[in-house]
């Protein structure tokens, strides 16, 4: 399996992590590591760094993540 690193910026909502993890699972990727940090002083922004693994192309995942409500940026590193 090939590993990929992603950085995601999003508006913080209680359900945002669940949505992101569901898309990762549905697209056939496995989460290897995940780090979540609140960015703004009022905790309205969240930064999520992920390492995911799959045989599938990372574009299949990154395009779907950008379509999620409250996600403002997805960067493949």
Number of C-alpha atoms within 10 A of each C-alpha: 10 11 14 17 16 17 17 20 21 22 18 18 13 8 8 17 14 11 13 17 15 12 16 20 12 10 17 14 25 16 15 12 11 13 10 14 12 16 16 12 7 7 12 12 18 19 19 18 17 18 18 21 20 15 10 13 13 19 10 13 19 19 11 14 20 18 12 14 11 14 19 14 14 19 12 13 8
